[in-house]
Amino acid sequence: ADLQAGLLRILHPASFVDDPTRMLRLARFAVRFGFEPSEETRRALRAALGSEGRGSTLETVSPDRLAAEWARGCSEPDPGALLAWLSAWGLAAPLGLAAAGAQGAERVSAGRALCASEGRSWDPVLALGLALAGQPCGPARGALGLKGGPGDRLERLASVQERLGSSLAAAGSLDALERLLGPCSEAERTALLVGAPERVAAVQRYEREALGLSPLLGGRDLVAAGMVEGPALGAALSRVRSAQLQGEVASRQEALALLGLDPPEAP
């Protein structure tokens, strides 16, 4: 009867006390199947959440388990819709996602769809970065135990639009775009693609025209052509790369000629 009515029901009133992660399982099933909690389940959920999200039984769950539950949620077809459900029921706060809001949920949905359509990597930290874009990440880092590398990666993902957004809009050349986007990971570029149209156009141009363009020369080529190792080597490589991106040189020979160097003699 519950399946026919589209209802989700706990087995006993203390279900969410015995295992608070069942609240997150409830959210996943509700979004995946389009079901609603039964009235009994709603009452138990409100009781387990405490007053306005304070005193939630989820606060007794270890960060590792909460992180595992978030990862399960991110593997759902629409994790953004899941985040919206969590926010509506007060379940986002124990995960450190109270600041995500409706816009955060929309960004997560858009990011998941983009990754699926373009074969980009999708993972829980990227989802967090999209959810918290422009917002403090401390609560989520603490709630989910994101220390060291994962925590630092979250900070970079959540701040990338603020860090690069205006610069990308002003970058007129492919060379300028590479200076901005070259140090970025694929995930950071994905986060930028879920943003303003001018940022999207800039990232798309960089990925289409520069990302797969192999450098014409390396440091060994310049040393073999007679240059001495040192700061001048890096400056020469930057000059060649800039000229390559602007379409001024297209071959190794042209790159060496640009620098006034002759190709090394064959052994």
DOKE-917029 format. One line per 3 residues: number of its first residue (from 1); their letters; for each residue x, y, z of N, C-alpha, C. Coordinates in steps of 0.2 Angstrom, whole numbers, plus 2048, in hexadecimal, padded with zeros to 3 digits. Atoms other than C-alpha are relative to their C-alpha. Layout:
BEGIN
NUM> a> X,Y,Z,X,Y,Z,X,Y,Z | ...
# end
This chain:
BEGIN
1> adl> 804,7FA,800,800,800,800,804,806,800 | 7FC,7FA,800,80E,80C,804,804,801,7F9 | 7FD,800,807,816,808,7F3,7FB,804,7FB
4> qag> 805,7FD,805,806,80C,7EA,7FE,808,802 | 801,7F9,7FE,804,81C,7F5,806,805,7FF | 7FA,7FC,801,816,822,7F2,802,802,807
7> llr> 7FE,7FE,7F9,81A,822,805,806,7FC,802 | 7FA,803,7FC,82A,81E,80F,7FE,800,807 | 802,800,7F9,827,818,820,806,7FC,804
10> ilh> 7FB,803,7FB,833,814,82F,7FD,7FA,803 | 803,806,7FD,831,803,837,7FE,801,807 | 802,7FF,7F9,830,80A,849,802,807,802
13> pas> 7FF,7F9,7FF,82F,81B,851,807,802,802 | 7F9,7FE,7FE,841,81B,857,805,7FE,7FB | 7FC,802,806,848,816,846,806,805,7FF
16> fvd> 7FB,7FB,801,851,827,844,805,801,806 | 7FC,800,7FA,858,826,856,805,7FA,800 | 7FC,806,801,85F,815,853,806,801,7FB
19> dpt> 7FB,7FF,805,868,81A,843,7FE,806,7FD | 802,7FA,803,867,82C,83F,801,801,7F8 | 7FF,800,807,86E,829,82D,7FA,7FE,7FC
22> rml> 806,802,804,85D,822,829,7FC,806,7FD | 804,7FA,803,857,834,827,803,802,7F9 | 7FD,7FE,806,864,836,819,7FE,7FB,7FB
25> rla> 803,805,805,85E,825,811,7F9,802,7FE | 807,7FE,802,84C,82C,812,800,805,7FB | 800,7FB,805,851,83B,809,802,7FD,7F9
28> rfa> 7FE,803,807,85A,831,7FB,7FA,7FC,7FD | 805,803,803,84B,826,7F9,7FA,804,7FE | 805,7FB,802,83F,834,7F9,801,804,7F9
31> vrf> 7FE,7FD,806,848,83D,7EB,800,7FB,7FA | 7FF,805,805,84C,82D,7E1,7F9,7FE,7FD | 807,803,802,83A,826,7E1,7FB,805,800
34> gfe> 806,7FB,800,830,836,7E3,7FB,7FE,805 | 804,802,7FB,829,82F,7F3,800,806,806 | 801,7FB,7FA,823,839,803,800,7FC,806
37> pse> 800,804,7FA,826,834,815,7F9,800,803 | 806,801,7FD,817,82D,81E,7FF,805,806 | 801,7FB,7FA,80F,838,82C,804,7FE,806
40> etr> 7FC,802,7FA,817,82D,839,808,801,7FF | 7F9,7FF,802,828,82E,830,802,808,801 | 7FF,7F9,7FF,826,841,830,801,802,807
43> ral> 800,7FF,7F9,823,842,842,807,7FE,803 | 7FA,803,7FD,832,837,846,806,805,7FD | 7FB,7FC,803,83D,842,83A,801,806,804
46> raa> 800,7FA,7FD,838,852,842,803,7FF,807 | 7FD,801,7FA,83C,84B,853,807,7FF,800 | 7F9,802,801,84D,844,84E,804,806,7FE
49> lgs> 7FC,7FA,802,852,855,847,801,805,805 | 7FF,7FB,7FA,84F,85E,857,7FD,807,7FE | 803,7FA,801,84A,870,858,805,804,7FB
52> egr> 7FD,7FC,805,84F,87A,848,807,7FD,7FE | 7F9,803,802,85D,86E,844,804,7FF,805 | 7FC,800,7FA,864,86F,855,7FE,7F9,804
55> gst> 801,806,7FC,866,85F,85F,7FE,7FA,7FB | 802,805,805,864,854,84F,804,7FA,802 | 7FD,806,7FF,868,842,852,806,7FF,7FB
58> let> 7FB,800,805,873,844,842,807,802,803 | 7FA,7FE,7FC,880,84D,84E,803,7FB,803 | 7FC,805,7FD,884,83D,856,803,7FB,7FB
61> vsp> 7FD,804,805,88A,835,845,807,803,7FF | 7F9,7FE,801,89C,835,842,801,804,7F9 | 7FF,7FD,806,8A3,840,834,801,7FB,7FA
64> drl> 7FE,805,805,8A9,831,82A,7F9,7FD,7FD | 807,803,802,897,82A,82A,7FC,805,7FC | 804,7FB,803,88F,83A,825,803,801,7F9
67> aae> 7FD,7FF,806,89C,83C,817,7FE,7FA,7FB | 802,805,804,898,82B,811,7F9,800,7FD | 807,7FF,802,885,82F,811,800,806,7FA
70> war> 800,7FB,805,889,83F,807,802,7FD,7F9 | 7FD,803,806,893,835,7FA,7FA,7FC,7FD | 805,804,803,884,829,7F8,7FB,805,7FD
73> gcs> 804,7FB,803,879,838,7F5,802,803,7FA | 7FE,7FD,806,884,83F,7E8,800,7FB,7FA | 800,805,806,883,82F,7DE,7F9,7FF,7FE
76> epd> 807,801,802,870,831,7DD,800,804,7F9 | 800,7FD,806,86A,837,7CC,7FF,807,800 | 800,7F8,7FF,866,849,7D2,802,801,807
79> pga> 7FE,7FE,7F9,870,84D,7E2,7FE,807,801 | 803,7F9,7FE,86A,85F,7E0,7F9,800,803 | 807,800,7FD,858,85A,7E3,800,7FD,807
82> lla> 7FF,803,7F9,85E,84F,7F2,802,806,805 | 7FE,7FA,7FC,867,85F,7F9,7FA,804,801 | 806,7FC,7FF,857,869,7F7,7FB,7FD,805
85> wls> 804,804,7FB,84D,85B,800,803,801,807 | 7FD,800,7FA,85A,85B,80E,7FF,807,803 | 801,7F9,7FE,859,86E,80F,7F9,801,803
88> awg> 807,7FF,7FE,846,86E,810,7FE,7FD,807 | 802,803,7FA,846,862,81E,805,801,806 | 7FC,7FF,7FB,854,869,828,806,7FB,801
91> laa> 7FB,805,800,860,85B,824,807,802,7FD | 7FA,7FD,803,86D,866,81B,805,802,805 | 7FC,7FC,7FB,873,86F,82B,805,7FB,803
94> plg> 7FC,805,7FD,87A,85F,833,806,7FE,7FC | 7FB,802,805,884,85C,823,805,806,7FF | 7FC,7FA,801,88B,86E,824,7FE,803,7FA
97> laa> 802,7FD,806,881,873,815,7FA,805,801 | 805,7FC,7FF,875,87F,81D,800,806,7FB | 7FF,7FA,804,87C,88D,812,7FF,7FF,7F9
100> aga> 801,801,808,879,884,801,7FA,803,7FD | 806,7FD,802,867,889,7FF,7FE,7FD,7F9 | 803,803,807,85D,887,7EF,805,801,7FA
103> qga> 7FB,800,805,86B,88E,7E4,805,7FB,800 | 7FB,805,7FF,877,882,7EB,7FE,7F9,7FD | 803,806,802,86B,874,7E7,800,800,7F8
106> erv> 800,800,807,869,87A,7D5,807,7FF,7FD | 7F9,801,803,87C,87B,7D2,802,7F9,801 | 7FE,807,800,87E,869,7D8,7FC,7FC,7FB
109> sag> 804,804,806,870,863,7CC,803,802,7F9 | 7FD,7FE,806,878,86D,7BE,807,7FD,7FF | 7F9,803,800,88A,867,7C2,7FF,7F8,7FF
112> ral> 800,807,801,884,855,7C3,7FE,7FE,7F9 | 802,801,807,87B,856,7B2,805,802,7FB | 7FA,7FE,805,88A,85F,7AA,805,7FA,800
115> cas> 7FB,805,800,896,851,7B0,7FD,7FA,7FD | 803,806,803,88A,843,7AA,800,801,7F8 | 801,7FF,807,888,84B,799,807,801,7FC
118> egr> 7FA,7FE,803,89A,850,796,806,7FB,802 | 7FB,805,7FD,8A3,841,79F,805,803,805 | 7FC,7FD,7FB,8AA,84C,7AC,800,7FC,807
121> swd> 800,803,7FA,8AF,845,7BD,7FC,803,805 | 805,7FE,7FB,8A2,846,7CB,802,7FD,806 | 7FE,803,7FA,8A6,844,7DD,7FC,804,806
124> pvl> 803,7FD,7FB,89F,849,7EE,803,807,802 | 7FC,7FA,7FE,8AC,857,7F1,7FE,806,7FB | 803,7FC,805,8A7,85F,7E0,7F9,802,802
127> alg> 807,7FF,7FE,895,85E,7E5,800,805,806 | 800,7FB,7FA,899,867,7F6,802,807,7FD | 7FD,7FA,802,8A3,874,7ED,7FA,804,7FC
130> lal> 805,7FD,804,894,878,7E1,7FA,802,805 | 805,7FE,7FB,888,878,7F0,802,806,804 | 7FE,7FB,7FB,892,884,7FA,804,806,7FC
133> agq> 7FC,7FB,804,899,890,7EC,7FF,806,803 | 801,7FA,7FD,89D,8A0,7F4,7FF,800,807 | 802,800,7F9,899,89A,805,805,7FD,804
136> pcg> 7FA,803,7FC,8A4,895,814,7FF,7F8,800 | 800,807,800,8A9,883,814,801,7FC,806 | 7FF,802,7F9,8AD,881,826,7FB,7FB,803
139> par> 805,804,7FD,89D,879,82C,800,7F9,7FC | 800,806,803,89D,86C,81E,807,7FC,801 | 7F9,803,7FE,8B0,868,821,7FF,7FC,806
142> gal> 801,803,7F9,8AC,865,833,7FB,7FA,800 | 805,805,7FF,89C,85B,831,802,7FA,7FC | 7FF,805,805,8A3,850,823,808,7FD,801
145> glk> 7F9,802,7FF,8B5,84F,82A,805,801,7FB | 7FC,7FF,806,8BD,856,81B,807,804,802 | 7FA,7FD,7FE,8CF,859,821,805,800,7FA
148> ggp> 7FA,801,805,8DF,85C,817,7FE,802,7F9 | 801,7FF,807,8DE,85A,804,7F9,801,7FE | 807,7FF,802,8CB,857,802,7FD,807,803
151> gdr> 803,7FA,7FE,8C7,866,80D,803,806,7FC | 7FD,7FB,804,8D3,871,804,7FD,800,7F9 | 803,800,807,8CC,86B,7F3,7F9,803,800
154> ler> 807,7FD,800,8BA,870,7F9,801,807,801 | 800,7F9,7FF,8C0,881,7FE,802,803,7F9 | 7FE,7FE,807,8C8,883,7EC,7F9,800,7FC
157> las> 806,801,804,8B8,87D,7E4,7FA,805,802 | 805,7FB,7FE,8AC,888,7EE,802,807,7FF | 7FE,7F9,801,8B6,897,7EB,802,802,7F9
160> vqe> 7FD,7FF,806,8BB,895,7D9,7FC,805,7FC | 804,7FB,803,8AD,8A0,7D2,802,807,802 | 7FE,7FA,7FE,8B1,8AE,7DD,807,802,7FE
163> rlg> 7F9,7FF,801,8C4,8AC,7DA,801,802,7F9 | 7FF,800,807,8C3,8AB,7C7,7FB,804,7FC | 806,7FE,804,8B2,8B1,7C2,801,807,7FC
166> ssl> 7FF,7F9,803,8B6,8C4,7BE,806,800,7FB | 7FA,800,804,8C7,8C0,7B7,7FE,7FC,7F9 | 801,804,806,8C0,8B3,7AB,7FC,804,7FB
169> aaa> 804,7FC,804,8B3,8BF,7A5,804,806,7FC | 7FC,7FB,803,8C1,8CC,7A1,805,7FD,7FB | 7FB,803,804,8CD,8C0,799,7FE,7FF,7F8
172> gsl> 802,800,807,8CD,8C3,786,804,7FB,7FC | 7FC,804,804,8DB,8B8,780,800,7F9,803 | 7FF,807,7FE,8DE,8A5,781,805,7FF,805
175> dal> 7FB,800,7FB,8EE,8A9,789,7FE,802,807 | 802,7FE,7FA,8E6,8B2,797,7FB,7FB,803 | 804,805,7FD,8D9,8A4,799,804,7FA,803
178> erl> 7FC,805,7FD,8E7,897,79B,803,802,806 | 7FC,7FE,7FA,8F0,8A1,7A8,7FB,800,806 | 805,801,7FB,8DF,8A1,7B2,7FE,7F9,801
181> lgp> 803,806,7FF,8D9,890,7AF,805,7FA,800 | 7FB,805,800,8E9,886,7AC,801,7FD,807 | 7FF,803,7F9,8EC,884,7BF,7FA,7FC,803
184> cse> 806,803,7FE,8DA,87E,7C1,7FF,7F9,7FF | 802,807,801,8D4,86C,7C3,7FA,800,7FC | 806,801,804,8C6,865,7B8,7FA,801,805
187> aer> 805,7FE,7FC,8BB,866,7C7,7FF,807,801 | 801,7F9,800,8BE,878,7C9,7FD,803,7FA | 803,7FE,806,8BA,87B,7B7,7F9,7FE,800
190> tal> 807,802,800,8AA,871,7B9,7FC,805,804 | 803,7FB,7FB,8A6,87D,7C8,7FF,806,7FC | 800,7F9,803,8A9,88C,7BD,7FB,7FF,7FA
193> lvg> 805,801,805,89E,884,7AF,7F9,801,803 | 807,7FF,7FD,88F,885,7BB,800,807,803 | 800,7F9,7FD,88F,898,7BC,7FE,804,7FA
196> ape> 802,7FB,804,88D,8A8,7B2,802,7FE,7F9 | 7FF,802,807,88C,8A6,79F,807,802,7FD | 7FA,7FE,802,89C,8B0,79C,806,7FC,803
199> rva> 7FB,805,7FE,8A6,8A4,7A7,7FF,7FA,7FD | 801,807,803,89F,895,79F,803,801,7F9 | 7FD,7FF,806,8A4,89C,78E,808,800,800
202> avq> 7F8,7FF,7FF,8B6,8A0,794,802,7F9,801 | 7FD,807,7FF,8B8,88E,79B,7FF,7FC,7FA | 801,804,806,8B1,886,78C,805,801,7FB
205> rye> 7FA,7FE,805,8BD,890,781,806,7FD,802 | 7F9,803,7FE,8CC,88B,78B,800,7F8,7FF | 800,808,800,8C7,878,78C,800,7FE,7F8
208> rea> 801,802,807,8C3,878,779,807,802,7FC | 7FB,7FE,804,8D2,882,773,807,7FF,803 | 7FA,800,7FD,8E0,881,77F,802,7FA,804
211> lgl> 7FF,806,7FC,8DE,872,78B,804,7FB,7FD | 7FD,806,803,8E3,865,77F,806,802,7FB | 7FB,7FD,804,8F0,870,776,807,7FE,803
214> spl> 7F9,802,7FD,901,868,779,805,805,7FF | 7FA,7FB,801,910,874,77C,804,7FE,7FA | 7FC,802,806,91B,875,76D,807,7FF,802
217> lgg> 7F9,801,7FD,92B,876,778,800,7FE,807 | 7FF,801,7F8,931,870,789,807,802,801 | 7F9,7FD,7FE,940,875,793,806,7FC,7FD
220> rdl> 7FA,803,803,94B,867,78C,801,802,7F9 | 7FF,7FE,806,948,86D,77B,804,807,7FF | 7FC,7FA,800,94E,87E,77F,807,7FF,802
223> vaa> 7F9,801,7FE,95D,878,788,804,7FC,7FA | 7FD,803,806,961,86D,779,802,805,7FB | 7FF,7FB,805,960,87C,76E,805,806,802
226> gmv> 7FB,7FC,7FE,96D,885,779,7FE,805,805 | 802,7FC,7FA,963,88E,787,803,7FD,806 | 7FE,802,7FA,96A,88E,798,7FA,7FF,805
229> egp> 805,801,7FB,95F,887,7A6,800,806,805 | 801,7FA,7FC,958,895,7B1,7F9,803,7FF | 806,7FC,801,94A,8A2,7B2,7FE,801,7F9
232> alg> 801,7FF,807,94C,8A6,7A0,7FC,7FB,7FC | 803,806,803,947,895,79B,7F8,800,801 | 808,800,7FF,935,896,7A3,7FD,806,7FC
235> aal> 803,7FA,804,933,8A8,79B,7FF,7FE,7F9 | 800,801,807,937,8A1,78A,7FA,7FB,7FF | 805,805,801,92B,892,78C,7F9,804,800
238> srv> 806,7FD,7FF,91D,89E,792,7FF,804,7F9 | 800,7FC,807,921,8A9,782,7FD,7FC,7FB | 802,804,805,91F,89B,777,7F9,7FD,801
241> rsa> 807,803,7FF,90F,894,77F,7FB,806,7FE | 805,7FB,801,907,8A5,77E,800,801,7F8 | 800,7FF,807,90C,8A7,76B,7FC,7FA,7FD
244> qlq> 804,806,803,905,895,768,7F9,801,801 | 807,7FF,7FF,8F5,899,770,7FD,806,7FC | 803,7FB,804,8F3,8A9,766,801,7FE,7F8
247> gev> 7FF,802,807,8F7,89F,756,806,803,7FC | 7FB,7FD,804,907,8A7,752,806,7FB,7FE | 7FC,806,802,911,897,752,7FC,7FA,801
250> asr> 803,806,801,90C,886,74E,804,7F9,800 | 7FC,805,800,91B,87B,74E,806,801,804 | 7FA,800,7FC,92B,877,758,805,805,7FC
253> qea> 7FB,7FC,804,936,87F,74A,7FE,808,801 | 802,7F9,7FF,92B,88F,74B,801,803,807 | 7FF,7FE,7F9,92C,890,75E,807,801,801
256> lal> 7F9,7FF,7FF,93F,88E,75E,802,807,7FC | 7FE,7FA,804,940,89C,750,7FD,806,804 | 803,7FB,7FC,935,8A7,75B,805,802,805
259> lgl> 7FB,7FF,7FB,942,8A6,768,807,801,7FE | 7F9,7FF,803,951,8A8,75C,804,7FB,801 | 7FC,806,7FF,957,897,75F,7FF,7FB,7FA
262> dpp> 800,805,805,95C,88A,752,7FE,7F9,803 | 801,807,7FE,956,878,753,806,7FC,801 | 7FA,804,7FF,963,86C,75B,801,7FC,7FA
265> eap> 7FE,805,805,96D,862,74F,7FE,7F9,802 | 801,807,7FF,968,850,74D,806,7FC,802 | 7FA,804,7FE,974,844,755,803,7FC,7FA
# end
